[in-house]
């Protein structure tokens, strides 16, 4: 369960197809069609029944909004793939920014222990961990 009592986490597959259809305003056959097209992958019970999560419902609403705006299924598929890429890149950017902050703090601490001031042009502007390599760029003078 999530932090709120009685509210399932966003990825918990809890809604049967009839409830998911009602909550999204879509026909159950439309939900099945989106599944066949690979746009949605609901959870399954032991008996094979579909179960949709809150996140699935949000995705279904987004698909409905896009198709309602005149975008074809292949366009919807591409838009959703690009949105996943953007989300992944945002997460990577946040991770890299945090690593950069840690590197800057470590550099400042190293200079503080030495009793010297950090030269501004020595602060890294990029810290990238790729295959255990660290690349540090300095701003040009």
Secondary structure, DSSP 8 states (H G I E B T S, - for coil): --SSTT---TT---B-HHHHHHHHT--HHHHHHHHHTTS---EE-TT--EEB-HHHHHHHHHHHHHHHTT--HHHHHHHHHHHHHHHHHHHHHHHHHHHHHHHHHHHHHHHHHHT----GGGS-S-EEEETTEEEE-----
